[in-house]
Amino acid sequence: MEVSIQTQNFKLQEFTEEYATKKLEALQRYLPNIREVRLDLNHQTNRGEDHIIAQVTVIHARGALLRTEERANGFSKDTLESAIAAALDKMYSRIQRFKGKREATNRRALRDVYVVSPEELAASEEMLGTDADEEYVNPEIVKRKQVPIMAMNEREAIEQMELLGHTFFLFRDMITGKVNVLYRRRDGAYGVLAPYDA
């Protein structure tokens, strides 16, 4: 198992690195066949206040990707260790889901998958229209991220989205070869946005 720790906007002290490495290596006891574990630590300052973001990513030998993130206020040894421990606690929950509850989740999820037509999408956008009295705010993109697009079926896409803890997931459909978007609906079921040439 490969363990890596990356920091952004600060240099990690040796004792904190040893603490983090020991905790990350312990994941192997709970989930065999981990190919890689990565810890990303980001120090941010917002309006004069320090924040730490700890993100743990586990890549399993079968290709599954599990990710958790935790934030903590302040910037000290204790804050760093607290954020790391909290992110790992969430990871243990994700691992339990990955190991034990996948089949039941997948059976239920496949039963509730809907493919959304362009007409339904347009109708839902009209229903979510803005109030005329609201002041228009020009949206700003604050982050761009490149993500790998893997070929999989809908069951695997649902499993991967749940493991990541996201509300949507981009994947390449194994049958059509097209990029689809899986998302969680407000009623708890799932939907798939499938592109077509207009």
Protein Blocks (a to p, Z undefined) as FASTA:
>chain_A
ZZddddehiacdfklmmmmmmmmmmmmmmmghiabdcdddddddeehiacdddddddddf
kopacddddddedjdfklmmmmmmmmmmmmmmmmmmmmmmmmmmmmmmmmmpccddfklm
mmmmmmmpccfkbccdddddfbdcddddddddfklmmmmmmmnopabdcdddfklopacd
ddddfkopacddddddZZ
